[in-house]
């Protein structure tokens, strides 16, 4: 098995992120809003610290990456909804 270059993994992740955002944006408003609310609730690392992630732990890097991913998906959903409104 060969190692997949980071650039390929990043491109695949971006494609999945965009697809997921389009799916969320395509939901009916009453189904979409709970998903957007959930993303908003999970876009910040909650580790009980005043400054989340300030004191690194073994899991901080992965948890911060997950939070950032939710934030990026939420932004893409907002962008997609804005595009639809403009059309």
Order of alpha helices (4+ residues) and beta strands (2+ residues): alpha-alpha-alpha
